[in-house]
């Protein structure tokens, strides 16, 4: 007999309009946070033209991404401790303060510092909005809603440069940051009025020491890659000191993670070859994606002379490529249950795309860059969604949550390190090329300002642009070499056949973001994605297996009455009336004196058979994680089965 208890958190009984309003506000918050990773890329030439500091150009992007990556492991824990609402409101306020300060910046150093403040809030927006879905959406629907967030994140990858270009061209680059203020305040108001956190909270152990050491490690690593060999010689005390700090932080991080109650990254995970390969490939994917999105608008504006908004528009083929191959590969994976071939092909196509980008020059067609970006996008789409899938199928249940978040965390880290690394390569090569090829005493722009470069004498301008494109070649060529290394790594990715048949992977899952979730919460999301869409056929198969000769609509109404103990007299009317009458005639339902419906003992027995059949089907889908060995998973399956059997088949009217 199935247990009555359920571990599933009950979603607050909010009217649909309230849920839609809160979800809309959360979507807006996620859009703001994800847009600010890429929105400044088309404004970089203009900002550098105003402030100077070409050598530090990449830090405008890196400061935000690095701060976001560092705080990701902490916000989820803080939400569990103090409540999602107050933490989300604090993150929004910090993000808006950072946005306002960025718009008011008067120097490159100030802008970089304020972008870091903005990133500290932005990381909280991403993590907490993902977690807040668990407070307002039932578990069986969370996969679909969190998939929307992934889609928003993916859309913002290319929408950011497009919007940034529009503001630069028609208003001012400062509006890239000012626009966050009214939108963020609107979202803050909706969340303050309509969103309530549940009273029950987890009391997790926060790995403060691990988070602090990871922050020091990443910061030292990014500074080392961006300053070494250009701002300071590789053998200078500053660079050697940064290397020593990074190594010391790494050693300290390893020691702390061995003893932490809830480590950010459990070290035994790295003994799993699938996790190690997926994290390495994810790191390279983040590096390639954000590096190309950051530096392509600069090439298009400075070398090809297009407007900022046109430069942003010409990045859309990359997103188109990601969409096409994400959807296609997801459908194929769902049908064949295997995935290893896709990252192998995808990293090969990525390598080709980055190699093609390294050939761009002054004489290249205006359509060459979008075409090459399309190739890169086609490759990215075949890799991104598979990494999380591969890790989830290769780790034990107890590591499911941290392994999933760790995989996406490495991709985010790759973006942070990649942008700074590419920035250092570009700045160093541009200085070298200009010194080698520009005539002595030639008047040069103080920075990569498109207008100042366009105003140079024709001969000088041609030499400058040649030097500029020559400086960009090593950026994409080095990215292609790193992508080729990822191609080699994917051959070591172990194939673990998918369990449970259907795997409805979407572009939303492709752009999964770093988040903090327990293994049980990850299993709930996986189960929500594995739900069968044809409920009528599911009822029919389970009924046959259980020896029950009822139609799907009859089974559903019986299940609904059993789950709710009874239905009021006002509900079984209209098209539901005949179904209720048939069930009453065969002794499965009975009409009470007030006209309501209640289940008979025979009806409850059939309901338990139906739940047991559905639960067995769900357990089979999760066989990879041995659900029967974990009490909380067994209880979750019981509750999930009861919820799902009470959902109507497509042809049956819903009860509101």
C-alpha positions as CSV (number, residue, x, y, z in Angstrom):
1,X,0.0,0.0,0.0
2,X,1.2,3.5,-0.9
3,X,2.1,5.8,2.0
4,X,-0.1,8.8,2.5
5,X,2.8,11.1,3.5
6,X,4.5,13.3,1.0
7,X,7.8,15.1,1.1
8,X,6.8,17.4,-1.7
9,X,6.6,21.0,-0.5
10,X,3.1,22.3,-1.0
11,X,3.0,25.2,-3.3
12,X,1.1,28.2,-1.9
13,X,-2.5,28.3,-3.0
14,X,-2.2,31.5,-5.0
15,X,-4.6,32.4,-7.7
16,X,-3.2,31.9,-11.2
17,X,-3.1,35.6,-11.9
18,X,-0.9,36.2,-8.8
19,X,1.5,33.4,-9.9
20,X,1.7,34.8,-13.4
21,X,2.4,38.3,-12.0
22,X,5.2,37.0,-9.7
23,X,6.7,34.8,-12.4
24,X,6.7,37.8,-14.8
25,X,8.6,39.8,-12.3
26,X,11.1,37.0,-11.7
27,X,11.6,36.7,-15.5
28,X,12.3,40.4,-15.7
29,X,14.8,40.1,-12.8
30,X,16.6,37.2,-14.6
31,X,16.6,39.2,-17.9
32,X,18.3,42.2,-16.2
33,X,20.9,40.0,-14.6
34,X,21.8,38.0,-17.7
35,X,21.7,41.0,-20.1
36,X,24.4,42.7,-18.1
37,X,26.9,40.0,-19.0
38,X,26.8,41.0,-22.7
39,X,25.0,44.3,-23.0
40,X,28.2,46.3,-22.8
41,X,30.1,44.5,-25.6
42,X,28.8,46.8,-28.4
43,X,29.5,49.9,-26.2
44,X,33.2,49.0,-25.4
45,X,34.7,51.1,-28.3
46,X,32.7,54.1,-27.2
47,X,33.5,53.7,-23.5
48,X,37.2,53.3,-24.3
49,X,37.1,56.3,-26.6
50,X,35.8,58.4,-23.7
51,X,37.9,57.0,-20.8
52,X,40.9,55.5,-22.5
53,X,42.4,52.4,-20.9
54,X,42.3,50.0,-23.9
55,X,44.5,47.5,-21.9
56,X,41.7,47.2,-19.3
57,X,38.8,47.0,-21.8
58,X,38.0,43.4,-21.0
59,X,37.6,44.1,-17.3
60,X,34.3,46.0,-18.0
61,X,32.9,42.5,-18.8
62,X,35.1,40.4,-16.6
63,X,34.4,42.4,-13.4
64,X,30.7,41.7,-13.6
65,X,31.1,38.0,-14.6
66,X,33.7,37.3,-12.0
67,X,31.6,38.8,-9.2
68,X,28.6,36.9,-10.4
69,X,30.5,33.6,-10.4
70,X,32.0,34.2,-6.9
71,X,28.7,34.8,-5.1
72,X,26.7,32.1,-6.9
73,X,27.4,29.4,-4.2
74,X,26.4,31.7,-1.3
75,X,23.0,33.2,-2.3
76,X,21.2,29.9,-2.4
77,X,22.3,29.1,1.1
78,X,21.3,32.6,2.3
79,X,17.9,32.2,0.8
80,X,17.4,29.0,2.7
81,X,18.5,30.7,6.0
82,X,16.7,34.1,5.8
83,X,14.0,33.5,3.3
84,X,14.0,33.9,-0.5
85,X,12.0,37.2,-0.5
86,X,14.4,39.3,1.6
87,X,17.5,37.9,-0.1
88,X,16.1,38.6,-3.6
89,X,15.1,42.1,-2.6
90,X,18.6,42.7,-1.2
91,X,20.2,41.4,-4.4
92,X,17.9,43.6,-6.6
93,X,18.8,46.7,-4.5
94,X,22.6,45.9,-4.7
95,X,22.2,45.4,-8.5
96,X,20.4,48.7,-8.9
97,X,22.9,50.6,-6.8
98,X,25.7,49.2,-9.0
99,X,23.8,50.1,-12.2
100,X,23.3,53.7,-11.1
101,X,27.0,54.0,-10.1
102,X,28.1,52.5,-13.5
103,X,26.0,55.1,-15.3
104,X,27.6,57.9,-13.3
105,X,31.2,56.7,-13.8
106,X,33.8,59.2,-14.8
107,X,36.8,56.9,-15.2
108,X,37.7,53.4,-16.4
109,X,38.7,52.3,-12.9
110,X,35.5,53.6,-11.4
111,X,33.4,51.8,-14.0
112,X,35.2,48.5,-13.4
113,X,34.7,48.8,-9.7
114,X,31.0,49.6,-10.0
115,X,30.6,46.7,-12.5
116,X,31.9,44.4,-9.7
117,X,29.3,45.8,-7.3
118,X,26.6,45.3,-9.9
119,X,27.8,41.7,-10.4
120,X,27.6,41.0,-6.7
121,X,23.9,41.7,-7.0
122,X,23.4,40.1,-10.4
123,X,24.7,36.7,-9.1
124,X,22.0,36.8,-6.4
125,X,19.3,37.6,-9.0
126,X,20.2,34.5,-11.0
127,X,20.4,32.1,-8.2
128,X,17.5,33.3,-6.1
129,X,15.0,33.7,-8.9
130,X,15.7,30.0,-9.8
131,X,15.2,29.0,-6.2
132,X,12.1,31.2,-5.8
133,X,10.3,29.1,-8.4
134,X,10.2,26.3,-5.8
135,X,8.2,28.6,-3.6
136,X,5.4,29.3,-6.0
137,X,5.3,26.5,-8.6
138,X,4.4,22.8,-7.8
139,X,7.3,20.4,-8.3
140,X,5.6,18.7,-11.3
141,X,5.7,22.0,-13.2
142,X,9.1,23.4,-12.2
143,X,11.0,21.9,-15.1
144,X,9.0,23.9,-17.6
145,X,9.2,27.1,-15.7
146,X,12.9,26.9,-15.0
147,X,13.4,26.0,-18.6
148,X,12.0,29.5,-19.4
149,X,14.7,31.0,-17.3
150,X,17.4,29.1,-19.3
151,X,15.8,30.4,-22.5
152,X,15.9,34.0,-21.2
153,X,19.6,33.5,-20.4
154,X,20.3,32.2,-23.9
155,X,18.3,35.0,-25.6
156,X,20.1,37.6,-23.6
157,X,23.5,36.4,-24.9
158,X,22.7,38.0,-28.3
159,X,20.0,40.4,-27.3
160,X,22.4,42.2,-25.0
161,X,24.8,43.4,-27.7
162,X,21.8,44.4,-29.8
163,X,20.1,46.5,-27.1
164,X,23.5,47.9,-26.0
165,X,24.2,49.0,-29.6
166,X,20.8,50.7,-29.9
167,X,21.4,52.7,-26.7
168,X,24.9,53.7,-27.7
169,X,23.7,54.9,-31.2
170,X,20.5,56.7,-30.2
171,X,21.1,57.8,-26.6
172,X,24.3,57.3,-24.6
173,X,26.2,54.3,-23.4
174,X,25.2,55.3,-19.9
175,X,21.6,54.2,-20.6
176,X,22.8,50.6,-20.8
177,X,22.9,50.9,-17.0
178,X,20.2,53.5,-16.3
179,X,17.5,51.3,-18.1
180,X,17.9,48.8,-15.2
181,X,16.6,51.3,-12.7
182,X,12.9,51.6,-13.7
183,X,12.6,47.9,-14.7
184,X,14.3,46.7,-11.5
185,X,12.1,49.0,-9.3
186,X,9.0,47.6,-11.0
187,X,10.1,44.1,-10.3
188,X,11.0,45.0,-6.7
189,X,7.5,46.4,-6.2
190,X,5.7,43.3,-7.5
191,X,7.9,41.0,-5.4
192,X,7.3,43.2,-2.3
193,X,3.5,43.0,-2.7
194,X,2.8,39.6,-4.2
195,X,5.6,37.2,-3.2
196,X,5.7,35.4,0.1
197,X,8.4,32.9,1.1
198,X,7.3,29.7,2.9
199,X,7.7,29.7,6.6
200,X,9.7,26.4,6.6
201,X,13.4,26.9,5.8
202,X,16.4,24.7,5.6
203,X,19.3,25.4,7.9
204,X,22.3,24.6,5.6
205,X,25.9,24.8,6.6
206,X,27.4,27.7,4.7
207,X,30.9,27.0,3.4
208,X,32.2,30.6,4.0
209,X,35.8,29.6,4.0
210,X,35.5,27.6,0.8
211,X,33.6,30.5,-0.9
212,X,36.2,33.0,0.2
213,X,39.2,30.9,-1.0
214,X,37.4,30.3,-4.3
215,X,36.9,34.1,-4.7
216,X,40.6,34.7,-4.0
217,X,41.7,31.9,-6.4
218,X,39.5,33.1,-9.3
219,X,40.5,36.8,-8.8
220,X,44.2,36.0,-8.7
221,X,43.8,33.8,-11.7
222,X,42.0,36.4,-13.7
223,X,44.5,39.1,-12.7
224,X,47.4,36.8,-13.6
225,X,46.0,36.1,-17.1
226,X,45.0,39.7,-17.8
227,X,48.1,41.5,-16.5
228,X,50.9,39.0,-17.2
229,X,53.1,39.6,-20.2
230,X,51.6,43.0,-21.0
231,X,51.0,45.3,-18.1
232,X,53.8,43.5,-16.1
233,X,56.5,41.1,-17.3
234,X,55.9,37.4,-16.5
235,X,58.9,37.4,-14.1
236,X,57.8,40.6,-12.3
237,X,57.1,40.5,-8.5
238,X,53.5,41.4,-9.1
239,X,52.8,38.5,-11.5
240,X,54.8,36.0,-9.4
241,X,52.9,37.2,-6.4
242,X,49.6,36.7,-8.1
243,X,50.7,33.2,-9.1
244,X,51.7,32.4,-5.5
245,X,48.4,33.7,-4.2
246,X,46.5,31.6,-6.7
247,X,48.4,28.4,-5.7
248,X,48.0,29.1,-2.0
249,X,44.3,29.7,-2.4
250,X,44.0,26.5,-4.4
251,X,45.8,24.5,-1.7
252,X,43.7,26.1,1.0
253,X,40.5,25.5,-0.9
254,X,41.4,21.7,-1.2
255,X,42.0,21.5,2.5
256,X,38.8,23.3,3.4
257,X,36.6,21.3,1.0
258,X,37.9,18.1,2.6
259,X,36.5,19.1,6.0
260,X,33.4,21.2,5.0
261,X,30.0,19.8,6.1
262,X,28.4,21.1,2.8
263,X,31.4,21.8,0.5
264,X,30.9,24.0,-2.6
265,X,32.7,21.4,-4.7
266,X,33.1,17.9,-3.0
267,X,36.6,16.7,-4.0
268,X,35.5,13.1,-4.6
269,X,33.5,14.4,-7.6
270,X,36.8,15.0,-9.5
271,X,37.5,11.3,-9.2
272,X,34.5,10.8,-11.5
273,X,36.0,11.0,-15.1
274,X,32.6,12.1,-16.6
275,X,32.4,15.0,-14.2
276,X,36.0,16.0,-14.8
277,X,35.6,15.9,-18.6
278,X,32.2,17.7,-18.5
279,X,33.6,20.5,-16.3
280,X,36.7,21.0,-18.5
281,X,34.6,21.1,-21.7
282,X,32.1,23.4,-20.0
283,X,34.9,25.8,-19.0
284,X,36.0,26.0,-22.6
285,X,32.5,26.5,-23.9
286,X,32.1,29.5,-21.6
287,X,35.4,30.8,-22.7
288,X,34.5,30.5,-26.4
289,X,31.0,31.9,-26.1
290,X,31.7,35.0,-24.0
291,X,35.0,35.7,-25.7
292,X,33.5,35.8,-29.2
293,X,30.4,37.8,-28.1
294,X,32.7,40.4,-26.4
295,X,35.2,40.9,-29.2
296,X,33.1,40.5,-32.4
297,X,31.3,43.9,-31.9
298,X,34.7,45.6,-31.6
299,X,35.9,44.2,-34.9
300,X,32.6,45.1,-36.7
301,X,32.6,48.7,-35.4
302,X,36.3,49.5,-35.7
303,X,37.3,47.6,-38.8
304,X,34.0,47.3,-40.8
305,X,32.7,50.7,-39.7
306,X,29.1,49.5,-38.9
307,X,27.0,51.2,-36.3
308,X,26.8,49.7,-32.7
309,X,23.2,48.5,-33.3
310,X,24.2,46.8,-36.6
311,X,27.1,45.1,-34.8
312,X,24.7,43.7,-32.2
313,X,22.3,42.5,-34.9
314,X,25.1,40.7,-36.7
315,X,25.6,38.5,-33.6
316,X,22.1,37.0,-33.9
317,X,23.2,34.1,-36.3
318,X,25.2,32.6,-33.4
319,X,22.0,32.4,-31.3
320,X,20.2,31.0,-34.3
321,X,22.8,28.3,-34.6
322,X,22.5,27.4,-30.9
323,X,18.7,27.2,-31.2
324,X,18.7,25.0,-34.2
325,X,21.3,22.4,-33.0
326,X,20.0,22.5,-29.4
327,X,16.5,21.6,-30.4
328,X,17.6,19.1,-33.1
329,X,20.1,17.3,-30.9
330,X,17.7,17.3,-27.9
331,X,15.0,15.6,-30.1
332,X,17.5,13.0,-31.3
333,X,18.8,12.3,-27.9
334,X,15.3,11.8,-26.6
335,X,14.7,9.2,-29.3
336,X,17.9,7.2,-29.2
337,X,18.8,7.6,-25.5
338,X,22.5,8.3,-26.3
339,X,24.4,11.6,-26.3
340,X,28.2,11.1,-26.5
341,X,28.4,11.8,-30.3
342,X,27.0,15.3,-30.0
343,X,29.7,17.0,-27.9
344,X,32.3,15.3,-30.1
345,X,30.7,16.8,-33.3
346,X,29.9,20.1,-31.5
347,X,33.4,20.8,-30.3
348,X,34.8,20.0,-33.8
349,X,32.3,22.5,-35.3
350,X,33.2,25.0,-32.6
351,X,36.9,24.7,-33.4
352,X,36.1,25.3,-37.1
353,X,34.0,28.3,-36.3
354,X,36.7,29.9,-34.1
355,X,39.3,29.1,-36.7
356,X,37.2,30.9,-39.4
357,X,36.8,33.9,-37.1
358,X,40.6,34.1,-36.8
359,X,40.8,34.7,-40.6
360,X,38.7,37.9,-40.5
361,X,40.5,41.0,-41.9
362,X,39.9,44.3,-43.5
363,X,39.0,42.8,-46.9
364,X,36.6,40.3,-45.4
365,X,33.0,40.5,-46.6
366,X,30.5,42.1,-44.2
367,X,28.7,38.8,-44.2
368,X,31.7,36.8,-43.3
369,X,31.5,37.5,-39.6
370,X,27.8,36.5,-39.2
371,X,28.4,33.4,-41.2
372,X,31.3,32.3,-39.1
373,X,29.3,33.1,-35.9
374,X,26.6,30.9,-37.2
375,X,29.1,28.0,-37.5
376,X,30.2,28.7,-33.9
377,X,26.6,28.7,-32.7
378,X,25.8,25.4,-34.4
379,X,28.7,23.8,-32.6
380,X,27.8,25.4,-29.2
381,X,24.3,24.1,-29.4
382,X,25.4,20.5,-29.7
383,X,27.6,20.7,-26.6
384,X,25.9,22.9,-24.0
385,X,22.8,20.8,-23.0
386,X,24.7,17.5,-23.1
387,X,27.2,18.4,-20.3
388,X,24.7,18.6,-17.5
389,X,22.9,15.5,-18.9
390,X,26.1,13.5,-18.9
391,X,27.0,14.5,-15.4
392,X,23.6,13.7,-14.0
393,X,23.7,10.2,-15.5
394,X,27.2,9.5,-14.1
395,X,27.0,10.6,-10.4
396,X,25.3,9.0,-7.4
397,X,22.1,10.5,-6.0
398,X,23.8,12.0,-3.0
399,X,26.0,14.2,-5.4
400,X,23.3,15.0,-7.9
401,X,22.6,18.5,-6.8
402,X,26.2,19.7,-6.3
403,X,27.4,18.0,-9.4
404,X,24.8,19.7,-11.5
405,X,25.5,23.2,-10.1
406,X,29.3,22.5,-10.3
407,X,29.1,21.8,-14.1
408,X,27.4,25.1,-14.8
409,X,29.6,26.9,-12.4
410,X,32.7,25.8,-14.4
411,X,31.1,27.2,-17.6
412,X,30.5,30.5,-15.9
413,X,34.1,30.6,-14.6
414,X,35.3,29.8,-18.1
415,X,33.5,32.9,-19.3
416,X,35.1,35.1,-16.6
417,X,38.7,33.8,-17.3
418,X,38.2,33.7,-21.0
419,X,37.2,37.3,-21.4
420,X,40.2,38.5,-19.4
421,X,42.6,36.2,-21.1
422,X,41.5,37.3,-24.6
423,X,41.6,40.9,-23.5
424,X,45.3,40.5,-22.5
425,X,46.2,38.8,-25.7
426,X,44.4,41.5,-27.8
427,X,45.9,44.4,-25.9
428,X,49.5,43.0,-26.0
429,X,49.3,42.2,-29.7
430,X,47.8,45.5,-30.6
431,X,50.6,47.4,-28.8
432,X,53.2,45.2,-30.6
433,X,51.6,45.6,-34.0
434,X,51.3,49.4,-33.7
435,X,54.9,49.7,-32.6
436,X,56.1,47.6,-35.5
437,X,54.0,49.0,-38.4
438,X,53.0,52.5,-37.7
439,X,55.2,55.3,-39.1
440,X,57.4,57.0,-36.5
441,X,55.7,60.2,-35.1
442,X,52.3,59.3,-36.5
443,X,49.4,60.7,-34.6
444,X,47.3,57.8,-33.2
445,X,44.0,57.6,-31.4
446,X,44.4,57.2,-27.7
447,X,42.2,54.1,-27.8
448,X,40.1,51.9,-30.1
449,X,37.6,54.7,-30.7
450,X,35.8,54.0,-34.0
451,X,35.2,57.7,-34.7
452,X,38.8,58.7,-34.0
453,X,40.2,55.9,-36.2
454,X,37.8,56.9,-39.0
455,X,39.2,60.4,-38.8
456,X,42.8,59.3,-39.4
457,X,44.5,60.0,-42.8
458,X,43.7,57.1,-45.2
459,X,47.2,55.7,-45.3
460,X,47.6,55.8,-41.5
461,X,44.1,54.4,-41.0
462,X,44.7,51.4,-43.3
463,X,47.9,50.6,-41.3
464,X,46.1,51.0,-38.0
465,X,43.2,48.7,-39.1
466,X,45.7,46.1,-40.4
467,X,47.4,46.2,-36.9
468,X,44.0,46.0,-35.3
469,X,42.8,42.9,-37.2
470,X,46.3,41.3,-36.8
471,X,45.9,41.8,-33.0
472,X,42.5,40.0,-33.1
473,X,43.7,37.0,-35.0
474,X,45.6,35.5,-32.0
475,X,42.4,35.9,-29.9
476,X,40.3,33.6,-32.0
477,X,43.2,31.4,-33.0
478,X,44.0,30.7,-29.3
479,X,40.3,30.1,-28.7
480,X,40.3,27.6,-31.6
481,X,43.3,25.8,-30.2
482,X,41.6,25.5,-26.8
483,X,38.4,24.3,-28.5
484,X,40.4,21.7,-30.3
485,X,41.6,20.5,-26.8
486,X,38.0,20.3,-25.8
487,X,37.4,18.1,-28.9
488,X,40.1,15.7,-27.7
489,X,38.5,15.7,-24.2
490,X,35.1,14.8,-25.4
491,X,36.4,11.4,-26.7
492,X,36.9,10.5,-23.0
493,X,33.3,11.3,-22.2
494,X,31.8,8.0,-21.0
495,X,28.4,7.1,-22.5
496,X,25.9,6.2,-19.8
497,X,22.6,5.2,-21.6
498,X,19.7,7.4,-20.5
499,X,17.0,5.8,-18.3
500,X,13.3,6.1,-18.7
501,X,12.8,6.7,-22.4
502,X,11.8,10.3,-22.9
503,X,14.2,13.1,-22.3
504,X,12.6,16.4,-23.2
505,X,15.7,18.5,-23.4
506,X,15.1,22.1,-24.6
507,X,17.2,25.2,-25.3
508,X,16.2,26.3,-21.7
509,X,18.2,23.4,-20.3
510,X,21.1,24.2,-22.7
511,X,21.6,27.5,-20.9
512,X,21.2,26.2,-17.4
513,X,22.7,28.6,-14.9
514,X,24.7,28.1,-11.8
515,X,22.4,27.5,-8.9
516,X,22.2,25.9,-5.5
517,X,19.9,22.9,-5.1
518,X,19.7,19.7,-3.1
519,X,19.8,16.3,-4.9
520,X,16.1,15.9,-4.1
521,X,15.3,19.2,-5.8
522,X,17.3,18.2,-8.9
523,X,15.5,14.8,-9.0
524,X,12.2,16.6,-8.8
525,X,13.2,18.8,-11.8
526,X,14.4,15.7,-13.8
527,X,11.1,13.9,-13.0
528,X,9.1,17.0,-14.1
529,X,10.9,16.9,-17.5
530,X,10.4,13.2,-17.8
531,X,6.7,13.4,-17.3
532,X,4.7,11.7,-20.1
533,X,2.7,14.2,-22.2
534,X,0.0,11.7,-23.4
535,X,-1.7,11.2,-20.1
536,X,-4.7,9.3,-21.6
537,X,-2.4,6.6,-23.0
538,X,-0.5,6.5,-19.7
539,X,-3.7,5.9,-17.8
540,X,-4.7,3.2,-20.2
541,X,-1.3,1.3,-19.9
542,X,-1.3,1.5,-16.1
543,X,-4.9,0.4,-15.9
544,X,-4.2,-2.6,-18.1
545,X,-1.1,-3.5,-16.0
546,X,-3.2,-3.2,-12.8
547,X,-6.1,-5.2,-14.2
548,X,-8.6,-2.2,-14.0
549,X,-11.2,-1.9,-16.8
550,X,-12.0,1.8,-16.7
551,X,-11.7,4.6,-19.3
552,X,-9.0,7.3,-18.7
553,X,-11.6,9.9,-17.8
554,X,-13.2,7.6,-15.3
555,X,-9.9,6.8,-13.7
556,X,-9.0,10.5,-13.5
557,X,-12.3,11.5,-11.7
558,X,-12.0,8.5,-9.3
559,X,-8.4,9.6,-8.6
560,X,-9.4,13.2,-8.0
561,X,-12.2,12.2,-5.6
562,X,-9.8,9.8,-3.7
563,X,-7.0,12.4,-3.4
564,X,-9.3,15.2,-2.2
565,X,-11.4,12.8,0.0
566,X,-14.6,14.2,-1.6
567,X,-15.8,16.6,-4.3
568,X,-18.6,19.1,-3.5
569,X,-22.0,18.7,-5.2
570,X,-21.3,21.8,-7.4
571,X,-18.3,20.2,-9.2
572,X,-19.7,17.0,-10.9
573,X,-21.8,18.9,-13.4
574,X,-22.0,19.3,-17.1
575,X,-19.7,16.9,-19.0
576,X,-18.4,15.4,-15.7
577,X,-21.9,14.4,-14.6
578,X,-22.2,11.2,-16.7
579,X,-18.6,10.1,-15.7
580,X,-19.6,10.4,-12.0
581,X,-22.9,8.6,-12.6
582,X,-21.1,5.6,-14.3
583,X,-18.6,5.3,-11.4
584,X,-21.5,5.5,-8.9
585,X,-23.4,2.8,-10.8
586,X,-20.5,0.3,-10.5
587,X,-19.9,1.0,-6.8
588,X,-16.7,3.0,-7.0
589,X,-18.2,6.4,-6.0
590,X,-21.1,7.2,-3.7
591,X,-23.3,10.3,-3.4
592,X,-23.5,11.8,0.0
593,X,-26.6,13.3,1.5
594,X,-25.5,16.8,0.4
595,X,-24.9,15.7,-3.2
596,X,-21.1,15.5,-3.0
597,X,-19.1,12.6,-4.2
598,X,-17.0,10.3,-2.1
599,X,-15.0,7.1,-2.9
600,X,-16.1,3.7,-1.7
601,X,-13.7,1.2,-0.3
602,X,-13.5,-0.5,-3.7
603,X,-12.9,2.9,-5.4
604,X,-10.0,3.6,-3.0
605,X,-8.5,0.2,-3.7
606,X,-8.5,0.9,-7.4
607,X,-7.0,4.4,-6.8
608,X,-4.2,2.8,-4.7
609,X,-3.5,0.3,-7.6
610,X,-3.4,3.3,-10.0
611,X,-1.0,5.3,-7.8
612,X,1.2,2.2,-7.3
613,X,1.3,1.7,-11.1
614,X,2.2,5.3,-11.8
615,X,4.8,5.3,-9.0
616,X,6.4,2.2,-10.4
617,X,6.7,4.0,-13.7
618,X,8.3,7.0,-12.2
619,X,10.7,4.9,-10.2
620,X,11.7,3.2,-13.4
621,X,12.5,6.6,-15.0
622,X,14.8,7.4,-12.0
623,X,16.3,3.9,-11.9
624,X,19.8,5.3,-12.5
625,X,19.8,7.0,-9.0
626,X,18.4,4.0,-7.1
627,X,15.3,5.8,-5.8
628,X,14.2,2.9,-3.5
629,X,17.4,3.2,-1.5
630,X,16.7,6.7,-0.3
631,X,13.7,7.4,2.0
632,X,13.2,11.0,1.0
633,X,13.1,9.9,-2.7
634,X,10.6,7.1,-2.0
635,X,8.3,9.6,-0.2
636,X,8.7,12.1,-3.0
637,X,7.7,9.5,-5.6
638,X,4.6,8.7,-3.6
639,X,3.5,12.3,-3.5
640,X,4.4,12.9,-7.1
641,X,2.4,9.8,-8.2
642,X,-0.7,11.0,-6.3
643,X,-0.4,14.5,-7.8
644,X,0.0,13.2,-11.4
645,X,-2.8,10.6,-11.4
646,X,-5.2,13.4,-10.3
647,X,-4.3,15.5,-13.4
648,X,-6.9,15.1,-16.2
649,X,-6.2,13.5,-19.6
650,X,-6.1,16.0,-22.5
651,X,-9.7,15.3,-23.4
652,X,-11.2,15.7,-19.9
653,X,-12.4,19.0,-18.6
654,X,-10.4,20.4,-15.7
655,X,-11.7,21.1,-12.2
656,X,-10.7,24.6,-11.1
